[in-house]
Amino acid sequence: MLRPLIDYLLWPLILIAACIPTGIGIMHGHGPLAFNLTYFSLAGLLFLIERVHPHEKAWLRSDGQEIPDLAHTAFTKSFVQLLVVSAAQMGLAGVVGGDQGTGIWPNHWPVFAQVVLGLVIAEFGLYWAHRVAHEWMPLWYFHAVHHSSKKLWFFNTGRFHIIDTLKSMIFSAPLLALAGAPKFAVEWFGAITAYIGFLTHCNIQMRFGWLNYIFNTPALHRWHHSMDLREGNKNYGENLMLWDLIFGTYYDDTNRRPPAEIGIKDAMPRSWWRQIVEPFRWRKFQSAAKKGDAGCDLL
């Protein structure tokens, strides 16, 4: 009885444990510092739990992609934080929503409700950014870098091409800006997205129940990484499953385990630099597709 209880409690307890120091930091004006300390602490915690309580034991073996995964994460994380710092220095936070929120933003709501609202608004953009990346081939070649992973674990959470990351920001950030979201809501959105991203990719045995209808859990995201398009082109939500439920792209099969064999059918270069360059050669794949080559069925 204890093992199933632990499996159900792990996901929410880890997320809550990450949110507590983040909330304290944001409340005292030290959001970025609190986020970075929590981010690396969470990485260490997930690394330990994966070793003692894995979902797929086969995924504990090295896939030889640790260096490219780390490079993608470091490059993308540094780029995003540089944009945030630059925006702050240019005073864009004050122009958009400031500390209290502007325009139609309900700044009289409780903080929790404002954070939820920010997540729902930004999630609409993230959902469509993700879905378009699967359905429009020029963007798919950038997103394929992420899907080329042969296993899921916390370490390849940040395995995204920089263009793929930029696309997601372009789809989501303007929505928060137009809504006049305050600075703290934007900080919470960024932090929660990072933490749920870690949890979504972690190789830890967990159970979720009704949480699958609210959050993007590891169980749902493992289906998303399936090479079967009937499963892989589903569950586009980054943090929440709201828009998947509304637009009919939610998928879960409680009668069987998600596939352990994941990835893409086409070859992806092994080095980080070649993975950065490869998507820009998408015209090569487009020409092959016109000829009917099977290799263009990437997922």
C-alpha positions in Angstrom: 0.0 0.0 0.0 2.9 2.4 0.7 4.5 2.1 -2.8 1.3 3.2 -4.7 0.8 6.1 -2.3 4.4 7.3 -2.8 3.9 7.0 -6.6 0.8 9.2 -6.4 2.4 11.8 -4.1 5.8 12.2 -5.8 4.8 14.5 -8.6 2.7 17.0 -6.6 5.1 17.1 -3.7 8.1 17.7 -5.9 6.3 20.5 -7.7 5.1 22.1 -4.5 8.6 21.8 -3.0 10.0 23.7 -6.0 7.3 26.4 -5.9 7.8 27.3 -2.2 11.3 28.8 -2.4 10.4 30.3 -5.8 7.4 32.1 -4.2 9.4 33.4 -1.3 12.0 34.7 -3.8 9.4 36.4 -6.0 7.7 37.9 -3.0 10.9 39.5 -1.8 12.1 40.7 -5.2 14.6 38.0 -5.8 12.7 35.9 -8.3 15.6 35.1 -10.7 18.0 34.1 -7.9 15.3 31.9 -6.2 14.5 30.3 -9.6 18.1 29.4 -10.4 18.8 28.0 -7.0 15.6 25.9 -7.1 16.2 24.9 -10.7 19.6 23.3 -10.0 18.4 21.8 -6.7 15.5 20.2 -8.5 17.9 18.8 -11.1 19.9 17.1 -8.4 16.9 15.7 -6.7 15.4 14.2 -9.9 18.8 12.7 -10.8 18.8 10.8 -7.5 15.2 9.7 -7.6 15.6 8.4 -11.2 18.4 6.1 -10.1 16.4 4.5 -7.3 12.8 4.6 -8.7 12.9 4.6 -12.5 10.0 4.3 -14.8 12.1 2.6 -17.5 15.2 0.9 -16.3 16.5 0.8 -19.9 16.5 4.6 -20.0 19.1 4.6 -17.2 21.7 3.5 -19.8 23.7 6.3 -21.6 22.5 7.2 -25.1 25.8 9.1 -25.7 23.9 12.4 -25.9 24.8 13.9 -22.6 27.1 16.6 -24.0 24.7 17.7 -26.8 21.8 17.7 -24.3 23.8 19.9 -21.9 24.9 22.2 -24.7 21.3 22.7 -25.9 20.1 23.4 -22.3 22.9 25.8 -21.5 22.6 27.6 -24.8 18.8 27.9 -24.7 18.7 28.8 -21.0 21.4 31.5 -21.4 19.6 32.9 -24.4 16.2 33.1 -22.6 17.7 34.7 -19.5 19.6 37.2 -21.7 16.3 38.2 -23.3 14.7 38.6 -19.9 17.5 40.7 -18.5 17.6 42.9 -21.7 13.9 43.4 -21.5 14.2 44.5 -17.9 17.0 46.9 -18.7 15.0 48.5 -21.5 12.1 49.0 -19.1 9.7 46.7 -21.1 8.2 45.3 -17.9 7.0 48.7 -16.9 5.6 49.4 -20.3 3.7 46.1 -20.4 2.3 45.2 -17.0 4.7 46.6 -14.4 4.5 45.3 -10.9 0.7 45.4 -10.6 -0.6 44.7 -14.1 -2.3 47.0 -16.5 -5.2 47.2 -18.9 -7.7 44.4 -18.5 -5.6 42.4 -16.1 -7.6 41.6 -12.9 -4.9 42.8 -10.4 -7.5 42.8 -7.6 -7.6 39.0 -7.8 -5.7 36.9 -5.3 -2.1 36.1 -6.3 -2.8 32.4 -6.9 -5.7 33.2 -9.2 -3.6 35.7 -11.2 -0.8 33.1 -11.6 -3.4 30.5 -12.8 -4.8 33.1 -15.3 -1.3 33.8 -16.6 -0.6 30.1 -17.1 -3.9 29.6 -19.0 -3.3 32.6 -21.3 0.4 31.7 -22.0 -0.6 28.0 -22.4 -2.8 28.9 -25.4 0.2 30.2 -27.2 2.5 27.4 -26.2 -0.1 24.8 -27.3 -0.4 26.3 -30.8 3.4 26.8 -31.0 3.9 23.1 -30.2 1.1 21.9 -32.5 2.3 23.9 -35.5 5.8 22.6 -35.0 4.3 19.1 -35.5 2.0 19.9 -38.4 4.1 22.3 -40.5 7.3 20.6 -41.8 9.7 23.6 -41.9 9.2 24.1 -38.1 9.1 20.3 -37.5 12.8 20.0 -38.5 13.7 22.3 -35.6 11.4 20.5 -33.2 12.7 17.1 -34.4 15.9 17.8 -32.5 13.9 17.4 -29.3 12.1 14.3 -30.5 15.2 12.6 -31.6 16.0 11.6 -28.0 15.9 7.8 -27.6 14.9 8.1 -23.9 13.3 10.6 -21.6 15.0 11.8 -18.4 15.4 15.1 -16.6 18.7 15.8 -18.4 17.3 16.2 -21.9 14.4 18.5 -20.8 16.2 21.4 -22.4 17.1 19.6 -25.6 15.5 22.1 -27.9 16.8 23.9 -30.9 17.2 27.6 -30.2 14.7 28.4 -33.1 12.2 26.1 -31.5 12.5 27.8 -28.2 12.3 31.3 -29.8 9.1 30.2 -31.6 7.5 29.2 -28.4 8.4 32.5 -26.8 7.0 34.4 -29.7 3.7 32.5 -29.5 3.3 32.9 -25.7 5.0 36.1 -24.4 2.9 38.6 -26.4 -0.3 37.1 -25.0 0.8 37.9 -21.5 2.0 41.4 -22.6 -1.4 42.1 -24.3 -3.2 41.0 -21.2 -1.1 43.4 -19.1 0.2 40.6 -16.8 2.3 41.9 -13.9 5.9 41.0 -13.4 5.3 38.4 -10.7 2.8 36.5 -12.9 5.4 36.4 -15.7 8.1 35.2 -13.3 5.8 32.5 -12.0 4.9 31.4 -15.5 8.6 31.0 -16.4 9.4 29.1 -13.2 6.5 26.7 -13.4 7.2 26.0 -17.0 10.7 25.1 -16.2 9.8 22.9 -13.2 7.0 21.1 -15.0 9.3 20.6 -18.0 11.8 18.8 -15.7 9.0 16.7 -14.2 7.4 15.9 -17.6 10.6 14.4 -18.9 11.9 12.7 -15.8 12.4 8.9 -15.8 10.6 8.3 -12.5 7.9 5.8 -11.7 4.8 7.9 -10.7 1.0 7.7 -10.8 -1.3 10.7 -11.6 -5.0 9.8 -11.7 -7.1 13.0 -12.1 -3.9 15.2 -12.4 -3.6 13.9 -16.0 -6.7 16.1 -16.9 -5.1 19.2 -15.5 -1.3 19.1 -16.0 1.1 17.8 -18.6 2.4 14.8 -16.6 5.2 12.4 -17.5 2.6 9.8 -18.4 1.0 12.0 -21.0 4.2 13.3 -22.4 5.6 9.8 -22.9 2.7 9.2 -25.3 3.6 12.4 -27.1 7.1 11.0 -27.7 5.7 7.9 -29.3 6.8 7.2 -32.9 3.2 6.2 -33.7 1.7 9.5 -35.0 -1.8 8.5 -33.6 -0.1 8.9 -30.2 2.8 11.3 -30.9 0.7 14.0 -32.5 -1.2 14.5 -29.2 -0.8 16.1 -25.8 0.7 19.4 -27.0 0.3 21.2 -23.7 3.4 22.5 -22.0 2.0 22.9 -18.5 -1.7 22.4 -18.7 -4.0 20.0 -20.7 -6.8 22.5 -21.0 -6.3 23.3 -24.7 -5.7 19.7 -25.7 -9.1 18.8 -24.1 -10.8 21.7 -25.9 -9.2 21.1 -29.3 -9.4 17.3 -29.2 -5.7 16.4 -29.1 -5.7 14.9 -25.6 -4.6 11.3 -25.5 -4.1 8.7 -22.7 -4.4 4.9 -22.7 -4.6 3.6 -19.2 -4.7 0.0 -20.4 -1.0 -0.2 -21.4 2.3 1.5 -20.9 3.6 4.2 -23.2 6.3 2.8 -25.6 9.8 2.6 -24.3 11.2 2.8 -27.8 10.9 6.5 -28.8 12.6 8.9 -31.1 12.3 9.7 -34.9 12.6 7.5 -37.9 15.1 9.7 -39.7 18.7 10.1 -38.6 19.8 13.0 -36.4 23.4 14.1 -36.2 25.1 13.1 -33.0 27.0 16.4 -32.3 25.4 19.5 -30.9 26.7 21.8 -33.6 25.4 19.6 -36.4 22.0 19.3 -34.6 21.9 23.1 -34.7 22.8 23.3 -38.4 20.8 20.3 -39.7 17.2 21.8 -39.5 18.3 24.6 -41.9 18.8 22.0 -44.5 15.0 21.2 -44.5 14.8 21.9 -48.3 16.9 18.7 -48.7 14.1 16.8 -46.9 11.4 18.6 -48.8 12.9 17.6 -52.1 13.2 14.0 -50.9 9.5 14.1 -49.9 8.5 15.1 -53.4 10.3 12.0 -54.7 8.4 9.8 -52.1 11.4 8.8 -50.1 10.4 6.9 -46.9 13.1 8.7 -44.9 11.0 11.8 -44.9 8.5 10.2 -42.5 10.5 11.5 -39.5 8.3 10.7 -36.6 
